Amino acid sequence: MVNADLLIVGSGFFGLTIAERAAEHGQKVVVIDRRSHLGGNAYSEFEPETGIEVHRYGAHLFHTSNERVWEYVNRFTAFTSYVHRVYTVHKGEVYPLPINLGTVNQFFRSAHSPDQARALLAEQAGEFESGSASNLEEKGISLIGRPLYEAFIRDYTAKQWQTSPTELPPEIISRLPVRYTYDNRYFNDTHEGLPVDGYTAWLERMADHPNIEVRLDTDFFDDSHDASKAATLGKLPIVYTGPVDRYFDYSEGHLSWRTLDFEEEVLPVGDFQGTSVMNYADSDAAYTRIHEFKHFHPERDSPKDKTVVMREFSRFAEGDDEPYYPVNTPEDREMLLAYRQRIEGEPQVLFGGRLGTYQYLDMHMAIGSALSMFDNQLPELIPALNDVT
Ligand code: FDA
């Protein structure tokens, strides 16, 4: 059996936050990850031909209004002043997102004031009652009206789910925010930026502690090593951040996820699209968006004649696909309740993170909830942590 006070399954932000806090408070921690790198989905690497940092599992933008999380993350990295903005291509024209007064006026070739735009959209949205929508399309129209829905939501959503919005449940969207100003900052948070030396340097600094041992290529469910479920359950406290349904051998069923496929390419041009993320709203492009990574770090030196782009495709996850976004159907929610009951029968194991709780969590939420678990739940399993003030 592994020689440690605490075993953590998963080296993403959730697992590493618990590991760092416990190590700093004198606990010996072993972190295992089945992947061959640490950092979970926030992991990034420098593309060898260009030296441009690529976010391996999709673009990661850090933002938070949680002061405790902001203070904590600044212990490991400084942040650039990057401010995220997203644009979308529709019928050969580029519009700003999220839908704002600029998008509305460009689309309707108008110069509406905020109140005029509000009145226009309210009138167009009157086609359906929001509460009575029987599918995602009716819900979308009831929120922003048919013209904007058909331009910016319909085909994009169909690409995200590989399913017509008329066949998707209305609950998938609860709101479609429209900003009645020209502000097209993507995030509204107090703090925003990208780690100056990249995500992996930040994640490695969190794990760089004499009390932390990280073991990669190590699957919790592979019985051949001493940190496996079979070797450790009931013998030491465990924080588990893998998929909750996998932990219980899918006994209550498979929770459903949306996955992404990425196509990366080095192009022989200095600048491909002039911005970091361009969405493609129409069905003529099979991808949902293109990331161009050099624009995340304009402060860095990057090649003048090369760039790295990544096209993103989206679909329902099957089999061994990476789980990215919980689908969260009513069946999923029922299954999750059954798994939560089973969790109560595992007093030595704490379930956390996006996979362990079946929730979409931004990085700051994963870190914030790990800090809360460290304060409130871990001392029950590791009494020495009760002395933490
Ligand atoms: P995470 O998935 O990172 O880590 C879990 C780890 O557990 C993985 O490394 C996995 O290999 C390991 N594991 C699973 N099963 C195991 C087993 N059996 N044995 C051993 N190890 C096992 N957030 C944000 O703030 N801004 C953003 O822009 C984005 N962008 C974004 C894009 C995309 C495409 C996705 C899917 C997500 C984002 N996020 C984001 C969210 C961000 O990725 C998320 O907050 C963190 O990954 C959460 O960290 P966790 O530690 O919970 O999970």
Residues whose N, C-alpha, C, O or C-beta is under 5 A from the ligand:
A	BS01	FDA	V9 G10 S11 G12 F13 F14 G15 I32 D33 R34 R35 G39 G40 N41 A42 Y57 G58 A59 H60 L61 F62 T218 D219 F220 F221 T241 G242 P243 Y324 G353 R354 L355 L361 D362 M363 H364 A366
